[in-house]
């Protein structure tokens, strides 16, 4: 099927790809995995905080999948917000509120225990801002998550995954932890996206992929493969 995609390029990278005719279509593999996690969560509306927005691929997906969900997007690049609003406006009554503020300042303004889902998908010059991977930031995530809430973060790292190891050590306070990545990234052939999810995770949040397609670590396997972080 041929798709007419709206693609947003920033810092030499494709940050978002949206099908205006089908907001449930997710072009990037890691977003597909996050979409599966959203679908696996308990039915009904999801109060969701997005740290990082770009062209709002995941907020649009969630609004289509879970109508009536209240969503807050923290996107510090005001020029990106203006560009997306002009070129690909959000649907009316989407429930998506965009705030022009960075993740660290923005999350401090979110009420305690008010979010069912927190998604970290933020980049600056091609990397996740370091202040969004610290224990102090994870403490803010823990503060805003409601009982039964879930946190998922899209990180870019390469073997031996020092950044992911430290992040896993921080998010253990949230509950169960799972890590997902493509085999090529795990084998050290190239840097890539790794998803770290924590909290009251649904069963098989990323589906049941073949290990040749996608690797999912849970329980003891997380400690064995990504333990040792500080």
Secondary structure, 3 states (H helix, E strand, C coil): CCCCEEEEEECCEEEEEEECCCCCCCCCHHHHHHHHHHHHCCCCCCCEEEECCCCCHHHHHHHHHCCCCCEEEECCCHHHHHHHHHHCCCCCCCCEEEECCCHHHHHCCCCCCCEEEEEECCCECCECCHHHCCHHHHHHHHHHEEEEEEEEEEEEECCCCHHHHHHHHHHHHHCEEEEEECHHHHCCCCCEEEEEEEECCCCCCCCCCCCCCCEEEECHHHHHHHCCCC
